Amino acid sequence: MTSSRRQMKLGLSIASAGYHYSAWRLPGVAALSGMDINHHIQGAAIAERGKMDFVFMADWASVMNVTDTRIALDKEHAQVKLDPVLACAALAAVTTHVGLVPTASTTYNHPYNFARRMASIDHISNGRLGWNMVTSTNIDEAMNFGLDGPIDSDTRHARAAEFVAVLRGLWDSWDDDAFLRDKASGQYFDRGKFHWLNHEGAHFKVRGPLDTARPPQGWLPIITAGASVNAQELAAREADICYGGQPSLDMARRYYASVKGRLAKHGRDAGDLLMMPGIMAYIGRTQQEAQDKFDAIQDVMNTDVGIGQLILNHFPDLTGYPLDEPVPELMMRTDNLGSARLAGREPEMTIALMNRAREEKLTLRQLFDVAMCGFWSLGVIGTPASIADMMEEWFTTEAADGFMVQPPYMPGAADDFVDLVIPELQRRGLHRTEYTATTLRGHLGLRRPAGRGVAA
Ligand SMILES: Cc1cc2nc3c(=O)[nH]c(=O)nc-3n(C[C@H](O)[C@H](O)[C@H](O)COP(=O)(O)O)c2cc1C
């Protein structure tokens, strides 16, 4: 049954054992998760059961923050993982409807190899592959590719725009009907139906054609994220989905308007780009049950893990402070956040939490609670109805066209979302009850681009 009513787009982000840094310590969560393809297969099956649009895998080609001994890396589970592109290739063979969206960098990949790899998986999945395009701002990653630090934002984004143009040009190398495979005449393909790319730009020189037939989707749907003007411009120009991290309705609406407000100058309409903020949900049939699930995971979080995560978000080092006493006001001063601003990140969330900690005299434990639920994205502890209410409000007030579900622990929190929240969204007509398309573009309601280029 297809609803003509606007419906939410839903992605499930599989991040190792879950988005909470101590998820791996929970009973029922496999500590091996990030390195186990069966864990990813289980996650994809959950998403497919919920008729979700796609599964998503974030990525950084590095062990993160490895040089900062204040960060309790050795107690967190997400430091080693499978390469998401390869994991999606494996998932393509064992799933039928759900879209597959791995993350990969435009700074640390070459567009010819990448076009070939992704086109291959789109064929293997019969048109269900997408791509989360990142330009890579992480120093640990840069040091794995011969650099001492990330490339500046302007260069990163210019390279990304050229990278996308080369990809699409290569994906258009062969017309959809180029291959005759005519055994009688012996004609395998029509020479007039492949196209040279002959791209020569500031970052790449690529002749083409690609040695993989045109992807079933033509071009793969692109997701991207980022708060800076460069990142928003790249999204408005090239992306089909913009993935955001906003913990409040107000921030999400401002971001929604800011990104969508840039579409017209690129000849695009508001419906051409879907805004999908992240949501991290602790779900119970009752409010108390949901709260108990949150408390259970906070109880297994080592204090130094919490302190390390606060440091990563520009808080001072709070090692040694008592857990259940208010954090000293002196430590919650926002005027020493210059370094965060220098790093190009407007520490809006850090400032908001520091102000709140001072005003409400939050204890260190309470700071951890806020940081672990709703710091970098919408965090909720609630029942199916209260969570659906909040999602519906964002969806109907230009804050979101859908959501990236970030389960704090896997598979439990993903199961809860699919078995408890999705039926509530379906009851309200806000989410599909059956898949009606076979490709990711179809799920997202995106037109398949026609091939282009000149005959050889
Ligand atoms: C919700 C969200 C998810 C992100 N996921 C990734 C990721 O998986 N890998 C990555 O390298 N960067 C990721 N980023 C970082 C962005 O791609 C971008 O580089 C960063 O936000 C800095 O943006 P800027 O270049 O506009 O300053 C993510 C950002 C956001 C907001």
The ligand as an ORCA input file, in Angstrom:
! r2SCAN-3c Opt
* xyz 0 1
  C      26.179     13.544     11.525
  C      27.579     13.571     10.977
  C      28.201     12.381     10.604
  C      29.519     12.406     10.107
  N      30.133     11.238      9.759
  C      31.400     11.255      9.300
  C      32.077     10.053      8.943
  O      31.534      8.962      9.020
  N      33.362     10.147      8.513
  C      34.011     11.347      8.390
  O      35.164     11.366      7.961
  N      33.386     12.507      8.722
  C      32.118     12.477      9.172
  N      31.501     13.649      9.520
  C      32.262     14.910      9.381
  C      31.814     15.668      8.132
  O      31.924     14.897      6.999
  C      32.619     16.961      7.983
  O      33.898     16.674      7.574
  C      32.728     17.703      9.268
  O      31.414     17.894      9.741
  C      33.450     19.010      9.146
  O      32.782     19.710      8.292
  P      33.452     20.929      7.597
  O      34.347     20.396      6.586
  O      32.263     21.584      7.089
  O      34.140     21.731      8.661
  C      30.195     13.654      9.999
  C      29.558     14.834     10.374
  C      28.273     14.800     10.850
  C      27.606     16.084     11.228
*
